[in-house]
């Protein structure tokens, strides 16, 4: 079974990238805005500081998710920058 990468678009630079290399922010219908979890409208962001700053400055994630995002979410995002770990250990 070969799996082709699932491509998602970064909200800051608009590049299509493998979902594994992006941070996922979801507006969960119950829990509000969460990272890498939840069900609902999602937005993706590259794991690099320029995209993070672009998203922060221009409120790209807020616009994509159509809601406010608490600064704690941005703090969590920032901690996960530059960590493009391939979490697929099954291969
Ligand atoms: Zn980007």
PDB file of the backbone (N, CA, C, O) and the ligand in Angstrom, with CONECT records:
HET     ZN  A 101       1
ATOM      1  N   UNK A   1       0.842  -1.190   0.000  1.00  0.00           N
ATOM      2  CA  UNK A   1       0.000   0.000   0.000  1.00  0.00           C
ATOM      3  C   UNK A   1       0.882   1.246   0.000  1.00  0.00           C
ATOM      4  O   UNK A   1       1.578   1.528   0.976  1.00  0.00           O
ATOM      5  N   UNK A   2       0.844   1.960  -1.065  1.00  0.00           N
ATOM      6  CA  UNK A   2       1.630   3.182  -1.106  1.00  0.00           C
ATOM      7  C   UNK A   2       0.708   4.368  -0.871  1.00  0.00           C
ATOM      8  O   UNK A   2      -0.360   4.485  -1.471  1.00  0.00           O
ATOM      9  N   UNK A   3       1.153   5.233   0.013  1.00  0.00           N
ATOM     10  CA  UNK A   3       0.347   6.407   0.320  1.00  0.00           C
ATOM     11  C   UNK A   3       1.001   7.649  -0.246  1.00  0.00           C
ATOM     12  O   UNK A   3       2.146   7.964   0.078  1.00  0.00           O
ATOM     13  N   UNK A   4       0.282   8.339  -1.077  1.00  0.00           N
ATOM     14  CA  UNK A   4       0.816   9.599  -1.579  1.00  0.00           C
ATOM     15  C   UNK A   4       0.632  10.651  -0.499  1.00  0.00           C
ATOM     16  O   UNK A   4      -0.328  10.595   0.270  1.00  0.00           O
ATOM     17  N   UNK A   5       1.538  11.598  -0.438  1.00  0.00           N
ATOM     18  CA  UNK A   5       1.418  12.610   0.623  1.00  0.00           C
ATOM     19  C   UNK A   5       0.137  13.419   0.472  1.00  0.00           C
ATOM     20  O   UNK A   5      -0.318  13.708  -0.634  1.00  0.00           O
ATOM     21  N   UNK A   6      -0.419  13.767   1.604  1.00  0.00           N
ATOM     22  CA  UNK A   6      -1.618  14.607   1.600  1.00  0.00           C
ATOM     23  C   UNK A   6      -1.155  16.054   1.638  1.00  0.00           C
ATOM     24  O   UNK A   6      -0.479  16.480   2.575  1.00  0.00           O
ATOM     25  N   UNK A   7      -1.522  16.793   0.623  1.00  0.00           N
ATOM     26  CA  UNK A   7      -1.037  18.164   0.522  1.00  0.00           C
ATOM     27  C   UNK A   7      -2.031  19.152   1.118  1.00  0.00           C
ATOM     28  O   UNK A   7      -3.242  19.057   0.916  1.00  0.00           O
ATOM     29  N   UNK A   8      -1.478  20.089   1.851  1.00  0.00           N
ATOM     30  CA  UNK A   8      -2.291  21.155   2.420  1.00  0.00           C
ATOM     31  C   UNK A   8      -1.597  22.490   2.169  1.00  0.00           C
ATOM     32  O   UNK A   8      -0.380  22.549   1.989  1.00  0.00           O
ATOM     33  N   UNK A   9      -2.386  23.552   2.159  1.00  0.00           N
ATOM     34  CA  UNK A   9      -1.832  24.853   1.853  1.00  0.00           C
ATOM     35  C   UNK A   9      -1.559  25.652   3.127  1.00  0.00           C
ATOM     36  O   UNK A   9      -2.419  25.778   3.999  1.00  0.00           O
ATOM     37  N   UNK A  10      -0.356  26.181   3.210  1.00  0.00           N
ATOM     38  CA  UNK A  10       0.011  27.031   4.348  1.00  0.00           C
ATOM     39  C   UNK A  10      -0.755  28.355   4.256  1.00  0.00           C
ATOM     40  O   UNK A  10      -0.847  28.944   3.179  1.00  0.00           O
ATOM     41  N   UNK A  11      -1.296  28.816   5.366  1.00  0.00           N
ATOM     42  CA  UNK A  11      -2.076  30.059   5.333  1.00  0.00           C
ATOM     43  C   UNK A  11      -1.206  31.298   5.139  1.00  0.00           C
ATOM     44  O   UNK A  11      -1.706  32.356   4.756  1.00  0.00           O
ATOM     45  N   UNK A  12       0.088  31.170   5.402  1.00  0.00           N
ATOM     46  CA  UNK A  12       0.968  32.335   5.273  1.00  0.00           C
ATOM     47  C   UNK A  12       1.586  32.427   3.885  1.00  0.00           C
ATOM     48  O   UNK A  12       1.409  33.437   3.204  1.00  0.00           O
ATOM     49  N   UNK A  13       2.311  31.393   3.450  1.00  0.00           N
ATOM     50  CA  UNK A  13       3.020  31.493   2.171  1.00  0.00           C
ATOM     51  C   UNK A  13       2.235  30.886   1.012  1.00  0.00           C
ATOM     52  O   UNK A  13       2.634  31.013  -0.146  1.00  0.00           O
ATOM     53  N   UNK A  14       1.121  30.227   1.323  1.00  0.00           N
ATOM     54  CA  UNK A  14       0.220  29.668   0.306  1.00  0.00           C
ATOM     55  C   UNK A  14       0.825  28.521  -0.503  1.00  0.00           C
ATOM     56  O   UNK A  14       0.308  28.154  -1.558  1.00  0.00           O
ATOM     57  N   UNK A  15       1.911  27.969  -0.004  1.00  0.00           N
ATOM     58  CA  UNK A  15       2.491  26.822  -0.702  1.00  0.00           C
ATOM     59  C   UNK A  15       1.759  25.553  -0.319  1.00  0.00           C
ATOM     60  O   UNK A  15       1.294  25.398   0.810  1.00  0.00           O
ATOM     61  N   UNK A  16       1.668  24.652  -1.277  1.00  0.00           N
ATOM     62  CA  UNK A  16       1.123  23.341  -0.991  1.00  0.00           C
ATOM     63  C   UNK A  16       2.240  22.450  -0.489  1.00  0.00           C
ATOM     64  O   UNK A  16       3.267  22.291  -1.149  1.00  0.00           O
ATOM     65  N   UNK A  17       2.035  21.870   0.681  1.00  0.00           N
ATOM     66  CA  UNK A  17       3.083  21.046   1.277  1.00  0.00           C
ATOM     67  C   UNK A  17       2.488  19.791   1.873  1.00  0.00           C
ATOM     68  O   UNK A  17       1.291  19.703   2.146  1.00  0.00           O
ATOM     69  N   UNK A  18       3.366  18.826   2.066  1.00  0.00           N
ATOM     70  CA  UNK A  18       2.970  17.593   2.738  1.00  0.00           C
ATOM     71  C   UNK A  18       2.409  17.935   4.121  1.00  0.00           C
ATOM     72  O   UNK A  18       3.021  18.676   4.890  1.00  0.00           O
ATOM     73  N   UNK A  19       1.267  17.396   4.407  1.00  0.00           N
ATOM     74  CA  UNK A  19       0.606  17.697   5.664  1.00  0.00           C
ATOM     75  C   UNK A  19       1.490  17.430   6.878  1.00  0.00           C
ATOM     76  O   UNK A  19       1.378  18.111   7.898  1.00  0.00           O
ATOM     77  N   UNK A  20       2.370  16.433   6.761  1.00  0.00           N
ATOM     78  CA  UNK A  20       3.243  16.077   7.877  1.00  0.00           C
ATOM     79  C   UNK A  20       4.197  17.200   8.254  1.00  0.00           C
ATOM     80  O   UNK A  20       4.644  17.286   9.397  1.00  0.00           O
ATOM     81  N   UNK A  21       4.507  18.057   7.291  1.00  0.00           N
ATOM     82  CA  UNK A  21       5.452  19.147   7.547  1.00  0.00           C
ATOM     83  C   UNK A  21       4.752  20.427   7.973  1.00  0.00           C
ATOM     84  O   UNK A  21       5.395  21.463   8.143  1.00  0.00           O
ATOM     85  N   UNK A  22       3.461  20.360   8.145  1.00  0.00           N
ATOM     86  CA  UNK A  22       2.721  21.558   8.513  1.00  0.00           C
ATOM     87  C   UNK A  22       2.142  21.421   9.922  1.00  0.00           C
ATOM     88  O   UNK A  22       1.900  20.320  10.417  1.00  0.00           O
ATOM     89  N   UNK A  23       1.934  22.562  10.537  1.00  0.00           N
ATOM     90  CA  UNK A  23       1.217  22.571  11.807  1.00  0.00           C
ATOM     91  C   UNK A  23      -0.262  22.738  11.499  1.00  0.00           C
ATOM     92  O   UNK A  23      -0.645  23.562  10.668  1.00  0.00           O
ATOM     93  N   UNK A  24      -1.073  21.965  12.163  1.00  0.00           N
ATOM     94  CA  UNK A  24      -2.501  22.022  11.905  1.00  0.00           C
ATOM     95  C   UNK A  24      -3.200  22.699  13.067  1.00  0.00           C
ATOM     96  O   UNK A  24      -3.009  22.337  14.228  1.00  0.00           O
ATOM     97  N   UNK A  25      -4.005  23.678  12.735  1.00  0.00           N
ATOM     98  CA  UNK A  25      -4.788  24.381  13.751  1.00  0.00           C
ATOM     99  C   UNK A  25      -6.247  24.163  13.407  1.00  0.00           C
ATOM    100  O   UNK A  25      -6.686  24.459  12.296  1.00  0.00           O
ATOM    101  N   UNK A  26      -6.988  23.647  14.361  1.00  0.00           N
ATOM    102  CA  UNK A  26      -8.385  23.330  14.100  1.00  0.00           C
ATOM    103  C   UNK A  26      -9.288  24.091  15.042  1.00  0.00           C
ATOM    104  O   UNK A  26      -9.011  24.223  16.234  1.00  0.00           O
ATOM    105  N   UNK A  27     -10.350  24.577  14.493  1.00  0.00           N
ATOM    106  CA  UNK A  27     -11.375  25.196  15.329  1.00  0.00           C
ATOM    107  C   UNK A  27     -12.378  24.107  15.672  1.00  0.00           C
ATOM    108  O   UNK A  27     -13.310  23.827  14.917  1.00  0.00           O
ATOM    109  N   UNK A  28     -12.165  23.515  16.806  1.00  0.00           N
ATOM    110  CA  UNK A  28     -13.013  22.412  17.238  1.00  0.00           C
ATOM    111  C   UNK A  28     -14.354  22.947  17.722  1.00  0.00           C
ATOM    112  O   UNK A  28     -14.419  23.962  18.416  1.00  0.00           O
ATOM    113  N   UNK A  29     -15.416  22.254  17.349  1.00  0.00           N
ATOM    114  CA  UNK A  29     -16.738  22.775  17.678  1.00  0.00           C
ATOM    115  C   UNK A  29     -17.019  22.748  19.173  1.00  0.00           C
ATOM    116  O   UNK A  29     -17.895  23.466  19.654  1.00  0.00           O
ATOM    117  N   UNK A  30     -16.271  21.914  19.920  1.00  0.00           N
ATOM    118  CA  UNK A  30     -16.479  21.860  21.361  1.00  0.00           C
ATOM    119  C   UNK A  30     -15.393  22.567  22.147  1.00  0.00           C
ATOM    120  O   UNK A  30     -15.671  23.282  23.109  1.00  0.00           O
ATOM    121  N   UNK A  31     -14.139  22.358  21.722  1.00  0.00           N
ATOM    122  CA  UNK A  31     -13.021  22.803  22.547  1.00  0.00           C
ATOM    123  C   UNK A  31     -12.385  24.096  22.085  1.00  0.00           C
ATOM    124  O   UNK A  31     -11.392  24.533  22.666  1.00  0.00           O
ATOM    125  N   UNK A  32     -12.924  24.710  21.066  1.00  0.00           N
ATOM    126  CA  UNK A  32     -12.287  25.923  20.577  1.00  0.00           C
ATOM    127  C   UNK A  32     -11.093  25.578  19.697  1.00  0.00           C
ATOM    128  O   UNK A  32     -11.043  24.516  19.077  1.00  0.00           O
ATOM    129  N   UNK A  33     -10.140  26.490  19.656  1.00  0.00           N
ATOM    130  CA  UNK A  33      -9.015  26.305  18.745  1.00  0.00           C
ATOM    131  C   UNK A  33      -7.971  25.386  19.380  1.00  0.00           C
ATOM    132  O   UNK A  33      -7.478  25.652  20.476  1.00  0.00           O
ATOM    133  N   UNK A  34      -7.645  24.314  18.683  1.00  0.00           N
ATOM    134  CA  UNK A  34      -6.688  23.332  19.199  1.00  0.00           C
ATOM    135  C   UNK A  34      -5.644  23.029  18.131  1.00  0.00           C
ATOM    136  O   UNK A  34      -5.846  23.296  16.946  1.00  0.00           O
ATOM    137  N   UNK A  35      -4.524  22.465  18.576  1.00  0.00           N
ATOM    138  CA  UNK A  35      -3.454  22.097  17.648  1.00  0.00           C
ATOM    139  C   UNK A  35      -3.467  20.596  17.405  1.00  0.00           C
ATOM    140  O   UNK A  35      -3.616  19.798  18.330  1.00  0.00           O
ATOM    141  N   UNK A  36      -3.309  20.236  16.148  1.00  0.00           N
ATOM    142  CA  UNK A  36      -3.138  18.830  15.766  1.00  0.00           C
ATOM    143  C   UNK A  36      -4.213  17.926  16.340  1.00  0.00           C
ATOM    144  O   UNK A  36      -3.950  16.754  16.610  1.00  0.00           O
ATOM    145  N   UNK A  37      -5.396  18.435  16.530  1.00  0.00           N
ATOM    146  CA  UNK A  37      -6.462  17.614  17.080  1.00  0.00           C
ATOM    147  C   UNK A  37      -7.791  18.277  16.738  1.00  0.00           C
ATOM    148  O   UNK A  37      -7.838  19.330  16.103  1.00  0.00           O
ATOM    149  N   UNK A  38      -8.847  17.643  17.168  1.00  0.00           N
ATOM    150  CA  UNK A  38     -10.153  18.259  17.036  1.00  0.00           C
ATOM    151  C   UNK A  38     -10.804  18.028  15.695  1.00  0.00           C
ATOM    152  O   UNK A  38     -10.192  17.533  14.749  1.00  0.00           O
ATOM    153  N   UNK A  39     -12.060  18.402  15.648  1.00  0.00           N
ATOM    154  CA  UNK A  39     -12.852  18.255  14.442  1.00  0.00           C
ATOM    155  C   UNK A  39     -13.396  19.622  14.064  1.00  0.00           C
ATOM    156  O   UNK A  39     -13.872  20.376  14.913  1.00  0.00           O
ATOM    157  N   UNK A  40     -13.318  19.924  12.791  1.00  0.00           N
ATOM    158  CA  UNK A  40     -13.887  21.186  12.359  1.00  0.00           C
ATOM    159  C   UNK A  40     -13.007  21.861  11.337  1.00  0.00           C
ATOM    160  O   UNK A  40     -12.154  21.229  10.712  1.00  0.00           O
ATOM    161  N   UNK A  41     -13.221  23.147  11.174  1.00  0.00           N
ATOM    162  CA  UNK A  41     -12.472  23.910  10.199  1.00  0.00           C
ATOM    163  C   UNK A  41     -10.991  23.939  10.587  1.00  0.00           C
ATOM    164  O   UNK A  41     -10.648  24.192  11.742  1.00  0.00           O
ATOM    165  N   UNK A  42     -10.128  23.679   9.620  1.00  0.00           N
ATOM    166  CA  UNK A  42      -8.700  23.618   9.926  1.00  0.00           C
ATOM    167  C   UNK A  42      -7.901  24.567   9.052  1.00  0.00           C
ATOM    168  O   UNK A  42      -8.288  24.903   7.933  1.00  0.00           O
ATOM    169  N   UNK A  43      -6.778  24.983   9.601  1.00  0.00           N
ATOM    170  CA  UNK A  43      -5.836  25.792   8.838  1.00  0.00           C
ATOM    171  C   UNK A  43      -4.446  25.206   9.062  1.00  0.00           C
ATOM    172  O   UNK A  43      -4.180  24.596  10.097  1.00  0.00           O
ATOM    173  N   UNK A  44      -3.574  25.395   8.094  1.00  0.00           N
ATOM    174  CA  UNK A  44      -2.243  24.807   8.164  1.00  0.00           C
ATOM    175  C   UNK A  44      -1.186  25.885   8.061  1.00  0.00           C
ATOM    176  O   UNK A  44      -1.372  26.910   7.407  1.00  0.00           O
ATOM    177  N   UNK A  45      -0.064  25.624   8.730  1.00  0.00           N
ATOM    178  CA  UNK A  45       1.021  26.594   8.764  1.00  0.00           C
ATOM    179  C   UNK A  45       2.350  25.847   8.707  1.00  0.00           C
ATOM    180  O   UNK A  45       2.532  24.828   9.373  1.00  0.00           O
ATOM    181  N   UNK A  46       3.281  26.371   7.899  1.00  0.00           N
ATOM    182  CA  UNK A  46       4.627  25.799   7.846  1.00  0.00           C
ATOM    183  C   UNK A  46       5.283  25.890   9.216  1.00  0.00           C
ATOM    184  O   UNK A  46       4.961  26.760  10.026  1.00  0.00           O
ATOM    185  N   UNK A  47       6.202  24.978   9.450  1.00  0.00           N
ATOM    186  CA  UNK A  47       6.933  25.020  10.717  1.00  0.00           C
ATOM    187  C   UNK A  47       8.158  25.915  10.600  1.00  0.00           C
ATOM    188  O   UNK A  47       9.269  25.481  10.903  1.00  0.00           O
ATOM    189  N   UNK A  48       7.978  27.124  10.176  1.00  0.00           N
ATOM    190  CA  UNK A  48       9.123  28.027  10.184  1.00  0.00           C
ATOM    191  C   UNK A  48       8.687  29.409  10.667  1.00  0.00           C
ATOM    192  O   UNK A  48       7.514  29.779  10.613  1.00  0.00           O
ATOM    193  N   UNK A  49       9.681  30.148  11.139  1.00  0.00           N
ATOM    194  CA  UNK A  49       9.345  31.392  11.815  1.00  0.00           C
ATOM    195  C   UNK A  49       8.773  32.449  10.890  1.00  0.00           C
ATOM    196  O   UNK A  49       7.934  33.247  11.308  1.00  0.00           O
ATOM    197  N   UNK A  50       9.211  32.468   9.643  1.00  0.00           N
ATOM    198  CA  UNK A  50       8.686  33.508   8.758  1.00  0.00           C
ATOM    199  C   UNK A  50       7.196  33.301   8.517  1.00  0.00           C
ATOM    200  O   UNK A  50       6.437  34.270   8.503  1.00  0.00           O
ATOM    201  N   UNK A  51       6.771  32.077   8.330  1.00  0.00           N
ATOM    202  CA  UNK A  51       5.346  31.835   8.141  1.00  0.00           C
ATOM    203  C   UNK A  51       4.571  32.083   9.429  1.00  0.00           C
ATOM    204  O   UNK A  51       3.453  32.598   9.403  1.00  0.00           O
ATOM    205  N   UNK A  52       5.167  31.715  10.540  1.00  0.00           N
ATOM    206  CA  UNK A  52       4.525  31.948  11.826  1.00  0.00           C
ATOM    207  C   UNK A  52       4.298  33.447  12.045  1.00  0.00           C
ATOM    208  O   UNK A  52       3.215  33.873  12.444  1.00  0.00           O
ATOM    209  N   UNK A  53       5.341  34.232  11.777  1.00  0.00           N
ATOM    210  CA  UNK A  53       5.222  35.677  11.989  1.00  0.00           C
ATOM    211  C   UNK A  53       4.233  36.317  11.021  1.00  0.00           C
ATOM    212  O   UNK A  53       3.474  37.216  11.383  1.00  0.00           O
ATOM    213  N   UNK A  54       4.263  35.838   9.802  1.00  0.00           N
ATOM    214  CA  UNK A  54       3.311  36.319   8.803  1.00  0.00           C
ATOM    215  C   UNK A  54       1.876  36.033   9.264  1.00  0.00           C
ATOM    216  O   UNK A  54       1.004  36.900   9.201  1.00  0.00           O
ATOM    217  N   UNK A  55       1.658  34.825   9.719  1.00  0.00           N
ATOM    218  CA  UNK A  55       0.323  34.441  10.175  1.00  0.00           C
ATOM    219  C   UNK A  55      -0.100  35.266  11.389  1.00  0.00           C
ATOM    220  O   UNK A  55      -1.251  35.686  11.509  1.00  0.00           O
ATOM    221  N   UNK A  56       0.861  35.486  12.281  1.00  0.00           N
ATOM    222  CA  UNK A  56       0.573  36.248  13.496  1.00  0.00           C
ATOM    223  C   UNK A  56       0.252  37.703  13.158  1.00  0.00           C
ATOM    224  O   UNK A  56      -0.738  38.262  13.630  1.00  0.00           O
ATOM    225  N   UNK A  57       1.102  38.299  12.341  1.00  0.00           N
ATOM    226  CA  UNK A  57       0.954  39.712  12.010  1.00  0.00           C
ATOM    227  C   UNK A  57      -0.317  39.996  11.228  1.00  0.00           C
ATOM    228  O   UNK A  57      -1.046  40.947  11.511  1.00  0.00           O
ATOM    229  N   UNK A  58      -0.560  39.168  10.258  1.00  0.00           N
ATOM    230  CA  UNK A  58      -1.689  39.410   9.366  1.00  0.00           C
ATOM    231  C   UNK A  58      -2.951  38.650   9.759  1.00  0.00           C
ATOM    232  O   UNK A  58      -3.934  38.641   9.018  1.00  0.00           O
ATOM    233  N   UNK A  59      -2.919  38.028  10.904  1.00  0.00           N
ATOM    234  CA  UNK A  59      -4.079  37.298  11.411  1.00  0.00           C
ATOM    235  C   UNK A  59      -4.601  36.270  10.405  1.00  0.00           C
ATOM    236  O   UNK A  59      -5.805  36.112  10.202  1.00  0.00           O
ATOM    237  N   UNK A  60      -3.651  35.586   9.791  1.00  0.00           N
ATOM    238  CA  UNK A  60      -4.046  34.623   8.766  1.00  0.00           C
ATOM    239  C   UNK A  60      -4.849  33.454   9.343  1.00  0.00           C
ATOM    240  O   UNK A  60      -5.810  32.980   8.738  1.00  0.00           O
ATOM    241  N   UNK A  61      -4.437  33.012  10.506  1.00  0.00           N
ATOM    242  CA  UNK A  61      -5.158  31.877  11.091  1.00  0.00           C
ATOM    243  C   UNK A  61      -6.550  32.299  11.543  1.00  0.00           C
ATOM    244  O   UNK A  61      -7.520  31.557  11.386  1.00  0.00           O
ATOM    245  N   UNK A  62      -6.634  33.483  12.098  1.00  0.00           N
ATOM    246  CA  UNK A  62      -7.946  33.974  12.515  1.00  0.00           C
ATOM    247  C   UNK A  62      -8.885  34.069  11.314  1.00  0.00           C
ATOM    248  O   UNK A  62     -10.065  33.726  11.395  1.00  0.00           O
ATOM    249  N   UNK A  63      -8.328  34.545  10.197  1.00  0.00           N
ATOM    250  CA  UNK A  63      -9.171  34.686   9.013  1.00  0.00           C
ATOM    251  C   UNK A  63      -9.560  33.332   8.457  1.00  0.00           C
ATOM    252  O   UNK A  63     -10.699  33.123   8.040  1.00  0.00           O
ATOM    253  N   UNK A  64      -8.599  32.407   8.454  1.00  0.00           N
ATOM    254  CA  UNK A  64      -8.888  31.082   7.917  1.00  0.00           C
ATOM    255  C   UNK A  64      -9.933  30.351   8.767  1.00  0.00           C
ATOM    256  O   UNK A  64     -10.794  29.643   8.245  1.00  0.00           O
ATOM    257  N   UNK A  65      -9.838  30.534  10.058  1.00  0.00           N
ATOM    258  CA  UNK A  65     -10.753  29.816  10.950  1.00  0.00           C
ATOM    259  C   UNK A  65     -11.981  30.643  11.313  1.00  0.00           C
ATOM    260  O   UNK A  65     -12.919  30.145  11.935  1.00  0.00           O
ATOM    261  N   UNK A  66     -11.961  31.894  10.920  1.00  0.00           N
ATOM    262  CA  UNK A  66     -13.063  32.809  11.184  1.00  0.00           C
ATOM    263  C   UNK A  66     -13.403  32.905  12.667  1.00  0.00           C
ATOM    264  O   UNK A  66     -14.568  32.863  13.064  1.00  0.00           O
ATOM    265  N   UNK A  67     -12.356  33.033  13.467  1.00  0.00           N
ATOM    266  CA  UNK A  67     -12.594  33.233  14.897  1.00  0.00           C
ATOM    267  C   UNK A  67     -11.331  33.827  15.514  1.00  0.00           C
ATOM    268  O   UNK A  67     -10.290  33.915  14.864  1.00  0.00           O
ATOM    269  N   UNK A  68     -11.438  34.225  16.759  1.00  0.00           N
ATOM    270  CA  UNK A  68     -10.272  34.718  17.471  1.00  0.00           C
ATOM    271  C   UNK A  68      -9.423  33.545  17.930  1.00  0.00           C
ATOM    272  O   UNK A  68      -9.929  32.454  18.194  1.00  0.00           O
ATOM    273  N   UNK A  69      -8.132  33.789  18.018  1.00  0.00           N
ATOM    274  CA  UNK A  69      -7.244  32.734  18.493  1.00  0.00           C
ATOM    275  C   UNK A  69      -6.485  33.261  19.692  1.00  0.00           C
ATOM    276  O   UNK A  69      -5.847  34.312  19.625  1.00  0.00           O
ATOM    277  N   UNK A  70      -6.555  32.534  20.777  1.00  0.00           N
ATOM    278  CA  UNK A  70      -5.919  32.938  22.018  1.00  0.00           C
ATOM    279  C   UNK A  70      -4.402  32.915  21.858  1.00  0.00           C
ATOM    280  O   UNK A  70      -3.858  32.103  21.111  1.00  0.00           O
ATOM    281  N   UNK A  71      -3.733  33.810  22.564  1.00  0.00           N
ATOM    282  CA  UNK A  71      -2.281  33.885  22.416  1.00  0.00           C
ATOM    283  C   UNK A  71      -1.598  32.590  22.860  1.00  0.00           C
ATOM    284  O   UNK A  71      -0.491  32.290  22.412  1.00  0.00           O
ATOM    285  N   UNK A  72      -2.250  31.824  23.735  1.00  0.00           N
ATOM    286  CA  UNK A  72      -1.650  30.560  24.161  1.00  0.00           C
ATOM    287  C   UNK A  72      -1.507  29.591  22.987  1.00  0.00           C
ATOM    288  O   UNK A  72      -0.587  28.773  22.949  1.00  0.00           O
ATOM    289  N   UNK A  73      -2.431  29.696  22.032  1.00  0.00           N
ATOM    290  CA  UNK A  73      -2.339  28.848  20.841  1.00  0.00           C
ATOM    291  C   UNK A  73      -1.103  29.224  20.035  1.00  0.00           C
ATOM    292  O   UNK A  73      -0.401  28.358  19.513  1.00  0.00           O
ATOM    293  N   UNK A  74      -0.846  30.517  19.938  1.00  0.00           N
ATOM    294  CA  UNK A  74       0.345  30.953  19.215  1.00  0.00           C
ATOM    295  C   UNK A  74       1.618  30.560  19.957  1.00  0.00           C
ATOM    296  O   UNK A  74       2.634  30.242  19.338  1.00  0.00           O
ATOM    297  N   UNK A  75       1.556  30.585  21.282  1.00  0.00           N
ATOM    298  CA  UNK A  75       2.716  30.135  22.056  1.00  0.00           C
ATOM    299  C   UNK A  75       3.009  28.667  21.779  1.00  0.00           C
ATOM    300  O   UNK A  75       4.164  28.272  21.619  1.00  0.00           O
ATOM    301  N   UNK A  76       1.962  27.873  21.726  1.00  0.00           N
ATOM    302  CA  UNK A  76       2.148  26.449  21.447  1.00  0.00           C
ATOM    303  C   UNK A  76       2.686  26.236  20.041  1.00  0.00           C
ATOM    304  O   UNK A  76       3.561  25.403  19.808  1.00  0.00           O
ATOM    305  N   UNK A  77       2.145  27.007  19.120  1.00  0.00           N
ATOM    306  CA  UNK A  77       2.623  26.906  17.735  1.00  0.00           C
ATOM    307  C   UNK A  77       4.106  27.237  17.657  1.00  0.00           C
ATOM    308  O   UNK A  77       4.880  26.547  16.994  1.00  0.00           O
ATOM    309  N   UNK A  78       4.483  28.301  18.344  1.00  0.00           N
ATOM    310  CA  UNK A  78       5.857  28.753  18.272  1.00  0.00           C
ATOM    311  C   UNK A  78       6.817  27.691  18.800  1.00  0.00           C
ATOM    312  O   UNK A  78       7.926  27.535  18.290  1.00  0.00           O
ATOM    313  N   UNK A  79       6.382  26.969  19.820  1.00  0.00           N
ATOM    314  CA  UNK A  79       7.225  25.907  20.375  1.00  0.00           C
ATOM    315  C   UNK A  79       7.424  24.770  19.391  1.00  0.00           C
ATOM    316  O   UNK A  79       8.404  24.029  19.469  1.00  0.00           O
ATOM    317  N   UNK A  80       6.488  24.642  18.469  1.00  0.00           N
ATOM    318  CA  UNK A  80       6.577  23.513  17.541  1.00  0.00           C
ATOM    319  C   UNK A  80       7.210  23.883  16.209  1.00  0.00           C
ATOM    320  O   UNK A  80       7.245  23.076  15.280  1.00  0.00           O
ATOM    321  N   UNK A  81       7.709  25.110  16.124  1.00  0.00           N
ATOM    322  CA  UNK A  81       8.390  25.500  14.895  1.00  0.00           C
ATOM    323  C   UNK A  81       9.690  24.726  14.758  1.00  0.00           C
ATOM    324  O   UNK A  81      10.281  24.288  15.745  1.00  0.00           O
ATOM    325  N   UNK A  82      10.117  24.571  13.529  1.00  0.00           N
ATOM    326  CA  UNK A  82      11.399  23.910  13.248  1.00  0.00           C
ATOM    327  C   UNK A  82      11.490  22.495  13.792  1.00  0.00           C
ATOM    328  O   UNK A  82      12.576  22.013  14.117  1.00  0.00           O
ATOM    329  N   UNK A  83      10.373  21.849  13.887  1.00  0.00           N
ATOM    330  CA  UNK A  83      10.386  20.470  14.357  1.00  0.00           C
ATOM    331  C   UNK A  83       9.723  19.577  13.342  1.00  0.00           C
ATOM    332  O   UNK A  83       8.747  18.893  13.650  1.00  0.00           O
ATOM    333  N   UNK A  84      10.244  19.578  12.138  1.00  0.00           N
ATOM    334  CA  UNK A  84       9.630  18.756  11.106  1.00  0.00           C
ATOM    335  C   UNK A  84      10.019  17.303  11.312  1.00  0.00           C
ATOM    336  O   UNK A  84      10.774  16.724  10.531  1.00  0.00           O
ATOM    337  N   UNK A  85       9.497  16.740  12.363  1.00  0.00           N
ATOM    338  CA  UNK A  85       9.768  15.336  12.656  1.00  0.00           C
ATOM    339  C   UNK A  85       8.830  14.504  11.793  1.00  0.00           C
ATOM    340  O   UNK A  85       7.637  14.787  11.687  1.00  0.00           O
ATOM    341  N   UNK A  86       9.383  13.501  11.196  1.00  0.00           N
ATOM    342  CA  UNK A  86       8.518  12.586  10.481  1.00  0.00           C
ATOM    343  C   UNK A  86       7.981  11.591  11.506  1.00  0.00           C
ATOM    344  O   UNK A  86       8.671  10.674  11.954  1.00  0.00           O
ATOM    345  N   UNK A  87       6.730  11.817  11.849  1.00  0.00           N
ATOM    346  CA  UNK A  87       6.166  10.982  12.908  1.00  0.00           C
ATOM    347  C   UNK A  87       5.765   9.590  12.419  1.00  0.00           C
ATOM    348  O   UNK A  87       5.295   8.762  13.199  1.00  0.00           O
ATOM    349  N   UNK A  88       5.950   9.348  11.151  1.00  0.00           N
ATOM    350  CA  UNK A  88       5.638   8.021  10.620  1.00  0.00           C
ATOM    351  C   UNK A  88       6.754   7.039  10.941  1.00  0.00           C
ATOM    352  O   UNK A  88       7.750   6.960  10.223  1.00  0.00           O
ATOM    353  N   UNK A  89       6.582   6.306  12.002  1.00  0.00           N
ATOM    354  CA  UNK A  89       7.601   5.331  12.351  1.00  0.00           C
ATOM    355  C   UNK A  89       7.230   3.943  11.873  1.00  0.00           C
ATOM    356  O   UNK A  89       7.973   2.981  12.070  1.00  0.00           O
ATOM    357  N   UNK A  90       6.077   3.851  11.247  1.00  0.00           N
ATOM    358  CA  UNK A  90       5.588   2.534  10.820  1.00  0.00           C
ATOM    359  C   UNK A  90       6.322   2.007   9.590  1.00  0.00           C
ATOM    360  O   UNK A  90       6.371   0.800   9.352  1.00  0.00           O
ATOM    361  N   UNK A  91       6.896   2.932   8.807  1.00  0.00           N
ATOM    362  CA  UNK A  91       7.488   2.549   7.543  1.00  0.00           C
ATOM    363  C   UNK A  91       8.715   1.649   7.653  1.00  0.00           C
ATOM    364  O   UNK A  91       9.294   1.265   6.637  1.00  0.00           O
TER     365      UNK A  91
HETATM  366 ZN    ZN A 101       4.266  28.702   4.836  1.00  0.00          ZN
END
